[in-house]
Amino acid sequence: MYRLAPSILAADFTKLGQEIQATEENGAEYLHLDVMDGAFVPSISFGMPLISSIRKVSGQIFDVHMMVEEPGRYVEAMKEAGADLICVHQEACAHLDRTITQIKELGLKAGVALNPATPISLLDCVLEQVDMVLIMSVNPGFGGQKFIPYTLEKVRRLRQTLNERYLSTDIQVDGGVTLANSEALLDAGANILVAGSAIFRGDPGENTREFMKQFSEYEAKTK
């Protein structure tokens, strides 16, 4: 099953609730929420108050991408705000195993993100513990960047590793995802695609439908 995770970083915040609902009504099961602290990445985005407010208008899986230093400090507050899945960066955690355990003990799904130049081998010891691995296909911190081609091979290698270890872990890709490159990402082994500009520039509902149509056609073709 292939899933779309619209990233609200690219949405029009003057009509955020409306745009979120348009993605949900047209098949997007996930909602991707980029939390940035201005330290791990240069930008500052939003935090718990905004997540709490949009939780009231969405039944989607809240996929919270923590681009912050030592995210373990915030996982309880994120759960209270409405997170269903918390994804932390390997590069931001001094004690990654501990942070993953914190998330799982709260009853949430745990993901680990890797920056483009971070090798997947650094997750060898924790792959059995996580529900999702996020391969960043741009350098984190800003929306609207172009896809970095070599990250496609990282997705392939990660899917091969998961298959060899009989793990059904989700592979998410975030950064520069478009309708034009999404099939290549699915071919490589990704099953959750994060799309920001490709969804929220234009009609979010129509753009979501186009992704969902492509997913359905791809699934039928590869059965």
C-alpha positions as CSV (number, residue, x, y, z in Angstrom):
1,M,0.0,0.0,0.0
2,Y,1.5,3.3,-1.1
3,R,0.7,6.4,1.0
4,L,1.0,10.2,0.5
5,A,2.0,12.5,3.3
6,P,1.3,16.1,2.3
7,S,3.8,18.5,4.0
8,I,2.0,21.5,5.4
9,L,5.2,23.6,5.3
10,A,4.2,24.4,1.7
11,A,0.6,25.2,2.5
12,D,-1.1,28.6,2.6
13,F,-1.4,29.2,6.4
14,T,-4.2,31.7,5.9
15,K,-6.5,28.7,4.9
16,L,-4.6,25.9,6.5
17,G,-7.5,23.9,7.8
18,Q,-9.3,24.0,4.5
19,E,-6.2,22.8,2.6
20,I,-5.5,20.0,5.0
21,Q,-9.1,18.8,4.7
22,A,-8.8,18.9,0.9
23,T,-5.9,16.4,1.1
24,E,-7.7,14.1,3.5
25,E,-10.9,14.1,1.5
26,N,-8.9,13.1,-1.6
27,G,-7.1,10.1,-0.1
28,A,-4.0,11.4,1.8
29,E,-3.9,9.2,4.9
30,Y,-0.8,11.0,6.4
31,L,-0.1,14.6,7.2
32,H,3.6,15.5,7.4
33,L,4.5,18.1,10.0
34,D,8.0,19.6,9.9
35,V,9.1,20.9,13.3
36,M,12.3,23.0,13.0
37,D,14.2,24.6,15.8
38,G,16.6,27.0,14.1
39,A,19.6,25.0,15.5
40,F,19.6,21.5,13.9
41,V,18.4,23.3,10.7
42,P,18.5,27.0,9.9
43,S,14.8,27.6,9.8
44,I,12.2,27.8,12.5
45,S,8.7,26.5,11.6
46,F,6.0,25.7,14.2
47,G,5.4,23.6,17.3
48,M,2.9,22.0,19.6
49,P,0.2,24.8,19.6
50,L,-0.3,24.7,15.8
51,I,-0.3,20.8,15.8
52,S,-2.9,20.8,18.5
53,S,-5.1,23.3,16.6
54,I,-5.1,21.3,13.3
55,R,-5.6,18.0,15.1
56,K,-9.2,19.2,15.6
57,V,-9.9,19.4,11.8
58,S,-8.0,16.3,10.6
59,G,-8.3,12.5,11.1
60,Q,-5.1,11.9,9.3
61,I,-2.0,10.2,10.8
62,F,0.1,13.0,12.1
63,D,3.6,12.3,11.0
64,V,5.8,14.7,13.0
65,H,9.2,15.2,11.5
66,M,11.4,16.5,14.3
67,M,14.2,18.6,12.8
68,V,15.5,19.6,16.2
69,E,18.4,19.0,18.5
70,E,17.8,16.2,21.0
71,P,14.1,15.6,20.1
72,G,13.6,13.3,23.1
73,R,12.9,16.5,25.1
74,Y,9.7,17.0,23.3
75,V,8.2,13.6,22.5
76,E,5.6,13.7,25.4
77,A,4.5,17.2,24.5
78,M,4.2,16.0,20.8
79,K,2.0,13.1,21.8
80,E,-0.3,15.5,23.8
81,A,-0.5,17.8,20.8
82,G,-1.8,14.9,18.6
83,A,1.2,13.2,17.1
84,D,0.7,9.6,15.9
85,L,4.3,9.0,14.6
86,I,7.4,10.9,15.6
87,C,10.4,10.8,13.3
88,V,13.8,11.9,14.7
89,H,17.1,12.5,13.0
90,Q,19.9,10.1,13.6
91,E,22.2,13.1,13.4
92,A,20.4,15.0,16.1
93,C,20.3,12.3,18.8
94,A,23.2,11.6,21.1
95,H,21.4,8.4,22.3
96,L,19.2,7.3,19.4
97,D,18.2,4.0,21.0
98,R,16.9,5.9,24.1
99,T,14.9,8.3,22.0
100,I,13.3,5.5,20.0
101,T,12.4,3.7,23.2
102,Q,10.9,6.9,24.6
103,I,8.6,7.3,21.6
104,K,7.6,3.6,21.6
105,E,6.8,3.6,25.3
106,L,4.3,6.5,24.7
107,G,2.4,4.2,22.3
108,L,3.5,6.1,19.2
109,K,5.1,4.9,16.0
110,A,8.8,5.7,15.8
111,G,10.7,6.8,12.7
112,V,14.4,7.8,12.1
113,A,15.4,10.2,9.4
114,L,18.8,10.3,7.6
115,N,20.2,13.4,5.9
116,P,21.2,12.9,2.2
117,A,24.9,12.3,3.0
118,T,24.3,10.0,6.1
119,P,24.9,6.3,5.3
120,I,22.1,3.8,6.0
121,S,24.6,1.6,7.8
122,L,24.3,3.9,10.8
123,L,20.9,2.4,11.5
124,D,22.0,-1.2,11.5
125,C,21.5,-1.6,15.3
126,V,18.0,0.0,15.4
127,L,16.3,-1.2,12.3
128,E,14.3,-3.8,14.2
129,Q,13.0,-1.1,16.6
130,V,11.7,1.5,14.2
131,D,8.4,1.6,12.2
132,M,9.7,3.9,9.5
133,V,13.0,5.2,8.0
134,L,12.9,8.6,6.3
135,I,15.4,9.1,3.5
136,M,15.9,12.9,3.1
137,S,16.3,13.6,-0.6
138,V,17.1,17.3,0.0
139,N,19.2,18.8,2.8
140,P,16.6,19.6,5.5
141,G,15.5,23.0,6.5
142,F,13.8,24.6,3.6
143,G,10.9,23.7,1.3
144,G,10.9,23.8,-2.5
145,Q,14.4,22.3,-3.0
146,K,15.4,20.0,-5.9
147,F,15.6,16.3,-5.5
148,I,19.1,14.9,-4.9
149,P,19.6,12.0,-7.4
150,Y,22.0,9.8,-5.4
151,T,19.4,9.4,-2.6
152,L,17.4,7.1,-4.9
153,E,20.2,4.5,-4.5
154,K,20.0,4.9,-0.8
155,V,16.3,3.9,-1.0
156,R,17.2,0.9,-3.0
157,R,19.9,-0.2,-0.6
158,L,17.7,0.3,2.4
159,R,14.8,-1.7,0.9
160,Q,17.3,-4.5,0.1
161,T,18.6,-4.5,3.7
162,L,15.1,-4.6,5.1
163,N,14.1,-7.5,2.8
164,E,17.2,-9.4,3.8
165,R,16.3,-9.0,7.5
166,Y,12.6,-9.8,6.8
167,L,11.4,-6.4,8.0
168,S,8.3,-4.7,6.7
169,T,9.5,-1.2,7.9
170,D,8.1,1.7,5.9
171,I,10.4,3.8,3.8
172,Q,9.5,7.4,3.5
173,V,11.1,9.9,1.1
174,D,11.0,13.7,1.7
175,G,12.3,16.4,-0.5
176,G,11.7,17.4,-4.1
177,V,9.1,14.7,-4.6
178,T,6.9,15.3,-7.7
179,L,4.6,13.2,-9.9
180,A,7.5,13.0,-12.3
181,N,9.9,11.2,-10.0
182,S,7.4,9.4,-7.7
183,E,7.3,6.2,-9.7
184,A,11.1,5.9,-9.6
185,L,10.9,6.2,-5.8
186,L,8.3,3.5,-5.6
187,D,10.4,1.3,-7.9
188,A,13.3,1.8,-5.6
189,G,11.3,0.6,-2.6
190,A,9.7,3.7,-1.0
191,N,6.1,3.3,0.1
192,I,5.4,6.7,1.8
193,L,6.1,9.9,-0.2
194,V,6.1,13.3,1.4
195,A,5.1,16.1,-1.0
196,G,4.9,19.8,-0.2
197,S,5.1,22.1,-3.2
198,A,3.7,19.4,-5.5
199,I,0.5,19.3,-3.4
200,F,0.0,22.9,-2.1
201,R,1.0,24.9,-5.2
202,G,-2.2,24.9,-7.0
203,D,-5.3,22.9,-5.9
204,P,-4.4,20.6,-3.0
205,G,-7.4,18.4,-3.6
206,E,-6.7,17.9,-7.3
207,N,-3.0,17.4,-6.8
208,T,-3.7,14.8,-4.1
209,R,-6.0,13.0,-6.4
210,E,-3.3,12.9,-9.1
211,F,-0.8,11.3,-6.7
212,M,-3.4,8.8,-5.5
213,K,-4.3,7.9,-9.1
214,Q,-0.6,7.3,-9.8
215,F,-0.3,5.1,-6.7
216,S,-3.3,3.0,-7.7
217,E,-2.1,2.6,-11.3
218,Y,1.4,1.7,-10.1
219,E,0.0,-0.9,-7.6
220,A,-2.1,-2.5,-10.3
221,K,0.8,-2.6,-12.7
222,T,3.2,-4.2,-10.2
223,K,0.9,-6.9,-8.7
